[in-house]
Amino acid sequence: MIEKALEFFKNVLETPSPSGYEQPVQKIVREYAADFSDKIDSDSHGNVIVVKNPQAPLRVMYAGHCDQIGLIVQYIDESGFIYVQPIGGWDPQQLIGQRLTVWSSSGPVQGVIARKPIHLLTDEERKQVPKIKDLWIDIGATCKEHAAEKVRVGDPVTFSLSFEMLSDDFANSPGMDDKTGLWVVIEALRRAAAGNLACSLYSVSTVQEEIGLRGARTSAYGIDPHVGIAVDVTHATDCPTVDKKTEGDIKLGGGPVITRGPNCNPEVVKRLIEVAEEKGIDYQLAAIGRATPTDANSLQVTRSGVATALVSVPNRYMHSAVETISLSDIDQTAELLAGFALSLQGDENFNP
């Protein structure tokens, strides 16, 4: 992985992008991709569409969603404590004891979220799973008016953002879901642009995946691709308590995960496997017997249908402050997608 690409990865991870508030990270995408793309578009929904070789008739779309789960300010009480709604799917227990950032119009506001100390909990309270509505953010305000000087209803909230290496290869950060996918689709286009590209390649930083796969739907409608590949994270099962019998055998450092099942076109999947084997890329297989909860779901049923695949990056501790991935996995996933695009002659028909 080149230093500039790694710096881009760190930048997007340390930039907030909860669903509906993706503009800051999309600005970074546009600035970075300007060096190697032929065209960059954005639509009214907020998707950023990076294009290489737009004149070629065969259109291939790569989708990586830039939005992360977050919270949104709902209410400020008389003492200045802030209550929130979720943006995306949350386990409330992940929030207790965390440092958070409220992204106000005047800049970031630091806060903490907790609940009554264990010393003060009743026996019954200790048995209960907390609900988000019962948790509050403390920004150090002394009253409602004091808090309202810094924060307004509707401001987005995220975990405090950071990037941290655990080893030479493993890294953790909030928002690996799915800024890994965003990085992969942009990096794959950068690598493919250096080769003899016979297709039109559209790498899209999609929005609002976490609240209903919305950006993939609108961007794919505009592009009208023949082939669409979504890049997302999937659950790594190489840690305690995750059942391989139900979730598959997926490990960090094992390479990109190619999904098989009804959401994925068998000819596109076959080509991805062939490219991986030709290029010596380690890969893993996953299976899902229904429409996936990813951008691949929306891609497949756009217009009259798109030949769709899902390629995933293994991720431990999804939807937490310490989502953990392997840098070698994202590097090899970008290599696979670049190789797939360069393998096309421009006259392929992926109808099953």
Secondary structure, DSSP 8 states (H G I E B T S, - for coil): --HHHHHHHHHHHTS--BTT--HHHHHHHHHHHTTT-SEEEE-TT--EEEEESTTSSSEEEEEEE--B-EEEEEEE-TTS-EEEEEES---GGGTTTEEEEEEETTEEEEEEEE-S-GGG--HHHHHS---GGG-EEE-S-SSHHHHHTT--TT-EEEE----EESSSSEEE-TTHHHHHHHHHHHHHHHHHHTS---SEEEEEEE---TTTSHHHHHHHHHH--SEEEEEEEEE--SSTT--HHHH----TTS--EEEESTTS-HHHHHHHHHHHHHHT---EEEE-SS--SSHHHHHHTSTT--EEEEEEEEEBS-SSTT-EEEHHHHHHHHHHHHHHHHH--S------
